[in-house]
């Protein structure tokens, strides 16, 4: 019997607009094959939101502009968008100013 192996994919996460983890604004992450953008966002929040050197608190599908391979993804598309190996996900938080 061949042991069950979970396939995974590697994604590049670009953090824009002041987001960072430590001094990093670029992350390479692995997630399971078949994961949606919504799944990835939940994993990012769980993995990085509590880090003392992280500015990813509050990053969510509804509050952050998200691009996959330079294409804007609307919040209502996040559940259905299945990520593929090598995708580049860019996160841009809401900006305020005056």
MMTF fields as JSON, N, C-alpha, C and O atoms, coordinates in Angstrom:
{
  "mmtfVersion": "1.0.0",
  "mmtfProducer": "UNKNOWN",
  "numBonds": 391,
  "numAtoms": 392,
  "numGroups": 98,
  "numChains": 1,
  "numModels": 1,
  "chainsPerModel": [1],
  "groupsPerChain": [98],
  "chainIdList": ["A"],
  "bondAtomList": [4, 2, 8, 6, 12, 10, 16, 14, 20, 18, 24, 22, 28, 26, 32, 30, 36, 34, 40, 38, 44, 42, 48, 46, 52, 50, 56, 54, 60, 58, 64, 62, 68, 66, 72, 70, 76, 74, 80, 78, 84, 82, 88, 86, 92, 90, 96, 94, 100, 98, 104, 102, 108, 106, 112, 110, 116, 114, 120, 118, 124, 122, 128, 126, 132, 130, 136, 134, 140, 138, 144, 142, 148, 146, 152, 150, 156, 154, 160, 158, 164, 162, 168, 166, 172, 170, 176, 174, 180, 178, 184, 182, 188, 186, 192, 190, 196, 194, 200, 198, 204, 202, 208, 206, 212, 210, 216, 214, 220, 218, 224, 222, 228, 226, 232, 230, 236, 234, 240, 238, 244, 242, 248, 246, 252, 250, 256, 254, 260, 258, 264, 262, 268, 266, 272, 270, 276, 274, 280, 278, 284, 282, 288, 286, 292, 290, 296, 294, 300, 298, 304, 302, 308, 306, 312, 310, 316, 314, 320, 318, 324, 322, 328, 326, 332, 330, 336, 334, 340, 338, 344, 342, 348, 346, 352, 350, 356, 354, 360, 358, 364, 362, 368, 366, 372, 370, 376, 374, 380, 378, 384, 382, 388, 386],
  "bondOrderList": [1, 1, 1, 1, 1, 1, 1, 1, 1, 1, 1, 1, 1, 1, 1, 1, 1, 1, 1, 1, 1, 1, 1, 1, 1, 1, 1, 1, 1, 1, 1, 1, 1, 1, 1, 1, 1, 1, 1, 1, 1, 1, 1, 1, 1, 1, 1, 1, 1, 1, 1, 1, 1, 1, 1, 1, 1, 1, 1, 1, 1, 1, 1, 1, 1, 1, 1, 1, 1, 1, 1, 1, 1, 1, 1, 1, 1, 1, 1, 1, 1, 1, 1, 1, 1, 1, 1, 1, 1, 1, 1, 1, 1, 1, 1, 1, 1],
  "groupList": [{"groupName": "UNK", "atomNameList": ["N", "CA", "C", "O"], "elementList": ["N", "C", "C", "O"], "formalChargeList": [0, 0, 0, 0], "bondAtomList": [1, 0, 2, 1, 3, 2], "bondOrderList": [1, 1, 2], "singleLetterCode": "X", "chemCompType": "L-PEPTIDE LINKING"}],
  "groupTypeList": [0, 0, 0, 0, 0, 0, 0, 0, 0, 0, 0, 0, 0, 0, 0, 0, 0, 0, 0, 0, 0, 0, 0, 0, 0, 0, 0, 0, 0, 0, 0, 0, 0, 0, 0, 0, 0, 0, 0, 0, 0, 0, 0, 0, 0, 0, 0, 0, 0, 0, 0, 0, 0, 0, 0, 0, 0, 0, 0, 0, 0, 0, 0, 0, 0, 0, 0, 0, 0, 0, 0, 0, 0, 0, 0, 0, 0, 0, 0, 0, 0, 0, 0, 0, 0, 0, 0, 0, 0, 0, 0, 0, 0, 0, 0, 0, 0, 0],
  "groupIdList": [1, 2, 3, 4, 5, 6, 7, 8, 9, 10, 11, 12, 13, 14, 15, 16, 17, 18, 19, 20, 21, 22, 23, 24, 25, 26, 27, 28, 29, 30, 31, 32, 33, 34, 35, 36, 37, 38, 39, 40, 41, 42, 43, 44, 45, 46, 47, 48, 49, 50, 51, 52, 53, 54, 55, 56, 57, 58, 59, 60, 61, 62, 63, 64, 65, 66, 67, 68, 69, 70, 71, 72, 73, 74, 75, 76, 77, 78, 79, 80, 81, 82, 83, 84, 85, 86, 87, 88, 89, 90, 91, 92, 93, 94, 95, 96, 97, 98],
  "secStructList": [7, 7, 7, 7, 7, 7, 7, 3, 3, 3, 3, 3, 3, 3, 3, 3, 6, 6, 7, 7, 5, 6, 6, 5, 1, 3, 3, 3, 3, 3, 3, 3, 6, 6, 7, 5, 2, 2, 2, 2, 2, 2, 2, 2, 2, 2, 2, 2, 6, 6, 7, 6, 6, 5, 7, 7, 6, 6, 7, 7, 6, 6, 6, 3, 3, 3, 3, 3, 6, 6, 3, 3, 3, 7, 4, 4, 4, 6, 6, 6, 7, 5, 7, 7, 6, 6, 7, 3, 3, 3, 3, 3, 3, 7, 7, 7, 7, 7],
  "xCoordList": [0.842, 0.0, 0.894, 1.845, 0.593, 1.346, 0.785, -0.42, 1.652, 1.154, 0.546, 1.019, -0.494, -1.142, -0.203, 0.352, -0.031, 0.834, 0.02, -0.65, 0.086, -0.627, 0.229, 1.37, -0.315, 0.38, 0.305, -0.705, 1.378, 1.372, 1.898, 2.531, 1.621, 2.082, 2.837, 2.637, 3.706, 4.44, 3.917, 3.725, 3.69, 3.186, 4.136, 4.831, 4.158, 4.928, 3.934, 2.978, 4.16, 3.28, 4.043, 5.093, 3.519, 4.113, 3.303, 2.086, 3.975, 3.328, 3.578, 4.726, 2.523, 2.618, 2.031, 1.389, 2.244, 1.605, 1.91, 1.038, 3.135, 3.514, 3.336, 3.758, 2.728, 2.631, 4.015, 4.81, 4.291, 5.548, 5.495, 4.656, 6.399, 6.632, 8.103, 8.964, 8.402, 9.782, 10.218, 9.584, 11.27, 11.721, 11.362, 11.75, 10.624, 10.31, 9.038, 8.035, 9.101, 7.913, 7.622, 6.811, 8.295, 8.089, 8.194, 9.173, 7.19, 7.179, 6.999, 6.278, 7.637, 7.365, 6.636, 7.151, 5.442, 4.647, 4.198, 4.08, 3.955, 3.407, 1.998, 1.716, 1.132, -0.224, -0.659, -0.017, -1.74, -2.187, -2.698, -3.26, -2.493, -3.015, -4.541, -5.154, -5.143, -6.591, -7.082, -8.286, -6.153, -6.537, -7.059, -6.562, -8.062, -8.608, -7.874, -7.124, -8.1, -7.53, -8.044, -7.286, -9.305, -9.862, -9.135, -8.86, -8.819, -8.058, -6.696, -6.271, -6.009, -4.689, -4.761, -3.919, -5.738, -5.857, -6.078, -5.54, -6.859, -7.059, -5.745, -5.425, -4.985, -3.703, -2.709, -1.98, -2.679, -1.781, -2.14, -1.261, -3.432, -3.851, -3.45, -2.961, -3.655, -3.292, -1.779, -1.316, -1.028, 0.422, 1.153, 2.156, 0.68, 1.472, 0.847, 1.556, -0.43, -1.061, -0.585, -0.636, -0.132, 0.298, 1.79, 2.265, 2.524, 3.962, 4.232, 3.61, 5.145, 5.46, 6.004, 5.823, 6.669, 7.266, 6.425, 6.937, 5.16, 4.307, 3.33, 2.715, 3.194, 2.132, 1.091, 0.673, 0.675, -0.375, -1.663, -2.596, -1.731, -2.962, -4.108, -3.964, -5.229, -6.403, -6.436, -7.346, -5.458, -5.481, -6.598, -6.586, -7.557, -8.671, -9.117, -8.778, -9.868, -10.331, -11.169, -11.031, -12.025, -12.921, -12.275, -12.773, -11.161, -10.549, -9.257, -8.71, -8.767, -7.469, -7.635, -8.364, -6.962, -6.93, -6.003, -4.864, -6.501, -5.731, -5.612, -6.578, -4.389, -4.111, -3.469, -2.612, -3.882, -3.24, -2.699, -3.455, -1.393, -0.72, -1.101, -1.386, -1.098, -1.385, -2.83, -3.129, -3.73, -5.159, -5.898, -5.792, -6.652, -7.416, -8.482, -9.202, -8.567, -9.564, -10.549, -10.157, -11.818, -12.853, -13.136, -12.976, -13.558, -13.809, -14.738, -14.528, -15.743, -16.697, -16.104, -16.721, -14.928, -14.267, -13.301, -12.836, -12.999, -11.924, -12.167, -11.225, -13.396, -13.697, -13.525, -13.066, -13.893, -13.882, -12.531, -12.279, -11.656, -10.378, -9.388, -8.894, -9.106, -8.161, -6.762, -6.516, -5.856, -4.482, -3.682, -3.957, -2.672, -1.826, -0.371, 0.011, 0.42, 1.843, 2.48, 2.298, 3.228, 3.919, 3.13, 3.662, 1.872, 1.083, 1.751, 2.4, 1.565, 2.05, 0.826, -0.001, 0.718, -0.403, 0.126, 1.05, -0.466, -0.053, -1.148, -2.327, -0.758, -1.704, -1.435, -0.309, -2.486, -2.383, -3.494, -4.672, -3.132, -4.16, -4.792, -4.24, -5.956, -6.556, -5.61, -4.997, -5.497, -4.642, -5.487, -6.549, -5.024, -5.73, -4.749, -3.541, -5.257, -4.378, -5.187, -6.414, -4.488, -5.245, -4.437, -4.941],
  "yCoordList": [-1.175, 0.0, 1.247, 1.333, 2.182, 3.427, 4.407, 4.658, 4.979, 5.932, 7.161, 7.613, 7.683, 8.891, 10.081, 10.279, 10.857, 12.03, 13.26, 13.276, 14.276, 15.511, 16.354, 16.685, 16.695, 17.54, 18.983, 19.411, 19.725, 21.132, 21.975, 21.473, 23.263, 24.225, 25.331, 25.56, 26.016, 27.149, 28.436, 28.53, 29.425, 30.725, 31.815, 31.676, 32.886, 34.069, 35.114, 35.446, 35.63, 36.64, 37.96, 38.055, 38.971, 40.309, 41.182, 41.304, 41.78, 42.633, 44.085, 44.524, 44.819, 46.196, 47.164, 46.741, 48.453, 49.488, 49.437, 49.716, 49.083, 49.068, 47.732, 47.589, 46.745, 45.415, 44.78, 44.948, 44.059, 43.323, 42.29, 42.355, 41.345, 40.37, 40.512, 40.157, 41.033, 41.391, 42.47, 43.522, 42.222, 43.168, 42.698, 43.312, 41.613, 41.012, 41.589, 41.776, 41.864, 42.272, 41.275, 41.532, 40.142, 39.081, 37.756, 37.507, 36.912, 35.613, 34.509, 34.686, 33.391, 32.179, 31.247, 30.909, 30.831, 29.962, 28.731, 28.755, 27.671, 26.456, 26.266, 26.536, 25.806, 25.45, 24.219, 23.814, 23.654, 22.41, 22.68, 23.738, 21.719, 21.814, 21.873, 21.121, 22.751, 22.907, 23.976, 24.22, 24.628, 25.681, 26.901, 27.255, 27.529, 28.749, 29.967, 29.858, 31.11, 32.35, 32.606, 33.068, 32.319, 32.494, 31.598, 32.026, 30.354, 29.451, 30.047, 30.047, 30.558, 31.15, 32.325, 32.442, 33.194, 34.37, 33.962, 34.603, 32.906, 32.419, 31.896, 32.15, 31.17, 30.633, 31.751, 31.68, 32.778, 33.919, 34.601, 34.93, 34.814, 35.47, 34.648, 35.199, 33.338, 32.47, 32.434, 32.471, 32.361, 32.188, 33.458, 33.385, 34.625, 35.837, 36.94, 37.866, 36.882, 38.013, 38.191, 39.306, 37.143, 37.248, 37.533, 37.777, 37.504, 37.745, 39.177, 40.116, 39.338, 40.668, 41.607, 42.821, 41.055, 41.88, 41.915, 42.206, 41.625, 41.53, 42.685, 43.07, 43.224, 44.2, 43.561, 44.166, 42.357, 41.686, 41.579, 40.899, 42.231, 42.183, 42.808, 43.883, 42.127, 42.669, 42.466, 42.956, 41.75, 41.467, 40.472, 39.369, 40.851, 39.959, 40.184, 41.189, 39.246, 39.321, 40.574, 41.21, 40.94, 42.076, 43.436, 44.43, 43.495, 44.774, 45.072, 46.166, 44.137, 44.274, 44.115, 43.233, 44.968, 44.75, 43.585, 43.559, 42.621, 41.411, 41.233, 41.372, 40.921, 40.661, 39.287, 38.938, 38.518, 37.235, 37.327, 37.489, 37.225, 37.367, 38.685, 38.73, 39.759, 41.136, 41.355, 42.363, 40.437, 40.596, 40.834, 40.036, 41.943, 42.243, 41.171, 40.788, 40.7, 39.692, 40.338, 40.816, 40.355, 40.912, 39.934, 38.724, 40.466, 39.595, 38.423, 37.324, 38.636, 37.56, 36.451, 35.398, 36.677, 35.665, 34.787, 33.765, 35.169, 34.531, 33.049, 32.257, 32.66, 31.249, 30.372, 29.235, 30.898, 30.098, 30.083, 29.207, 31.044, 31.135, 30.117, 30.28, 29.073, 28.043, 28.477, 28.809, 28.469, 28.898, 27.777, 26.594, 28.191, 27.224, 27.454, 28.544, 26.419, 26.499, 27.662, 27.802, 28.493, 29.615, 30.907, 31.927, 30.896, 32.135, 33.181, 32.862, 34.446, 35.566, 36.293, 36.801, 36.34, 36.995, 38.277, 38.244, 39.412, 40.704, 41.245, 41.212, 41.744, 42.268, 43.754, 44.164, 44.546, 46.0, 46.44, 46.368, 46.895, 47.31, 48.624, 49.339, 48.952, 50.257, 51.366, 51.266, 52.386, 53.505, 54.712, 54.938, 55.472, 56.673, 57.831, 57.64, 58.974, 60.134, 61.399, 61.373, 62.462, 63.682, 64.754, 65.853],
  "zCoordList": [0.0, 0.0, 0.0, 0.777, -0.848, -0.927, 0.091, 0.099, 0.972, 1.968, 1.295, 0.252, 1.902, 1.394, 1.575, 2.656, 0.538, 0.602, 0.216, -0.817, 1.049, 0.759, -0.175, 0.148, -1.313, -2.268, -1.793, -1.234, -2.018, -1.635, -2.784, -3.712, -2.696, -3.689, -2.973, -1.78, -3.706, -3.134, -3.751, -4.963, -2.892, -3.313, -2.861, -1.855, -3.606, -3.242, -2.751, -3.452, -1.549, -0.963, -0.925, -0.29, -1.601, -1.588, -0.639, -0.782, 0.32, 1.313, 0.927, 0.86, 0.678, 0.197, 1.212, 2.173, 1.008, 1.812, 3.292, 4.115, 3.643, 5.051, 5.742, 6.889, 5.094, 5.701, 5.736, 4.812, 6.795, 6.862, 7.971, 8.87, 7.889, 8.948, 9.286, 8.481, 10.481, 10.799, 9.827, 9.738, 9.116, 8.088, 6.692, 5.698, 6.625, 5.327, 4.732, 5.422, 3.451, 2.704, 1.588, 0.698, 1.655, 0.673, 1.413, 2.115, 1.256, 1.929, 0.9, -0.082, 1.114, 0.354, 1.299, 2.365, 0.915, 1.778, 1.002, -0.223, 1.733, 1.144, 1.674, 2.841, 0.816, 1.251, 0.465, -0.504, 0.902, 0.275, -1.142, -1.423, -2.01, -3.367, -3.287, -2.529, -4.058, -4.044, -3.094, -3.004, -2.369, -1.421, -2.171, -3.24, -1.59, -2.177, -1.61, -0.64, -2.222, -1.703, -0.289, 0.565, -0.029, 1.315, 2.319, 3.44, 1.929, 2.804, 3.126, 4.282, 2.102, 2.307, 3.261, 4.152, 3.101, 3.953, 5.406, 6.31, 5.65, 7.019, 7.586, 8.747, 6.776, 7.221, 7.531, 8.521, 6.687, 6.922, 8.233, 9.03, 8.456, 9.689, 10.912, 11.898, 10.852, 11.975, 12.202, 13.342, 11.129, 11.245, 11.645, 12.356, 11.207, 11.366, 12.213, 12.606, 12.506, 13.189, 14.629, 15.149, 15.281, 16.671, 16.819, 17.928, 15.723, 15.788, 16.232, 15.735, 17.152, 17.69, 16.622, 16.711, 15.613, 14.568, 13.297, 12.216, 13.425, 12.244, 12.159, 13.154, 10.979, 10.717, 9.809, 8.822, 10.132, 9.37, 10.169, 9.741, 11.312, 12.098, 11.305, 10.722, 11.293, 10.62, 9.124, 8.455, 8.582, 7.153, 6.905, 7.452, 6.088, 5.788, 4.352, 3.728, 3.851, 2.469, 2.235, 1.191, 3.169, 2.976, 3.149, 2.621, 3.889, 4.226, 3.47, 3.605, 2.691, 2.036, 0.537, 0.082, -0.242, -1.685, -1.954, -1.488, -2.711, -2.983, -4.492, -5.242, -4.903, -6.312, -6.404, -5.592, -7.385, -7.67, -9.088, -10.046, -9.208, -10.496, -11.171, -12.367, -10.372, -10.818, -11.25, -11.89, -10.917, -11.208, -9.896, -8.964, -9.826, -8.619, -8.396, -9.319, -7.163, -6.796, -5.836, -4.772, -6.203, -5.338, -4.194, -4.354, -3.034, -1.873, -2.174, -1.66, -2.984, -3.272, -4.152, -4.314, -4.714, -5.539, -4.736, -5.241, -3.507, -2.74, -2.462, -2.507, -2.178, -1.884, -3.117, -3.015, -4.276, -5.5, -6.207, -7.034, -5.894, -6.592, -6.022, -4.906, -6.79, -6.377, -6.788, -7.947, -5.827, -6.081, -6.729, -6.533, -7.517, -8.218, -7.833, -7.406, -7.99, -7.683, -8.442, -9.651, -7.717, -8.333, -8.391, -8.83, -7.96, -7.963, -7.069, -6.072, -7.465, -6.67, -6.109, -6.867, -4.793, -4.114, -3.487, -2.674, -3.872, -3.339, -2.431, -2.785, -1.255, -0.272, -0.055, 0.226, -0.192, -0.01, 0.944, 0.593, 2.146, 3.104, 2.685, 1.849, 3.261, 2.989, 3.443, 4.506, 2.664, 2.993, 3.37, 2.79, 4.323, 4.75, 4.741, 4.878, 4.585, 4.591, 4.335, 4.238, 4.234, 4.04, 3.407, 3.177]
}
